[in-house]
C-alpha cells in the first residue's frame, strides 16, 4: 500500500515540476513582455470581458472549461505567445495552454 501512495505522490510532484518547467521555457525579455501585454490589453474591447467570477490564474492552475479562451492576435509579433490562448483577469493577461487549459504565464502592467 505504501508503494501506491508514494507512486501517486511522486507522480503528482513530477506533473507539477513539468508544469513549472513548461512555464519557465517560455523565455521573454521584459521589453518583449511589455509589447505583448500592451498589444493584447489595448485590444481588449475585441474580446469578451474577464470572467465574472474569480478564477485561479497561478502558473500551473487549470482554467475551468466554461471560461472562454481567446486566440492571441496576429499583431503580437512574439511568435511563442501565439501558440497559446489567453483570458483577461482584471488588468492581467493570462496565457493558457489550449489543450490542457493550464496557465503558463501571467503578465500585467
Secondary structure, 3 states (H helix, E strand, C coil): CHHHHHHHHHHHHHHHHHHHHHHHCCCCCHHHHHHHHHHHHHCHHHCCCCCCCCCCCCCCCECCCCCCCEECCCCCCCHHHHHCEEEEECCEEEEEECCCCEEEEEECC
